[in-house]
Amino acid sequence: MVVLQQKRGILLSFPTRESVTPRPKSDSCLECNRLDAAYEAVIAEINAIVRGPFPSVGEKLTRLFQKQDERDRILAQLYSHKHKVHARNTA
C-alpha cells in the first residue's frame, strides 16, 4: 500500500489486481473454493468502499469496519477448515 500526502489529507493507493501474485487454488476441495471465493468477494467490497464516495466519513468507516469484520470471520473459517480437513501429518 502506498500513502500519498496531499494538501487535504491522505490518499491510500492499493496495488492493481494484475500486480498481485495470484494465490494457488485448491481444485479438490469445494469448501476451500467456496471460502476463497467469499474472501475474494469481501476484499473487492473493501476496495470499493475505500475508493468510492460516501455521504459522510463516519458512514464510510462504519461500512469499512463491517466488511473488515466479515473478512476476518471468513478467514477464521478458512483456517479452521484447513486445519481440520487438510492438516499435514508430521513425524
Secondary structure, DSSP 8 states (H G I E B T S, - for coil): -EEEEETTEEEEE---GGGS------SS-HHHHHHHHHHHHHHHHHHHHHHS--S-HHHHHHHHHHHHHHHHHHHHHHHHHHHHHS-----
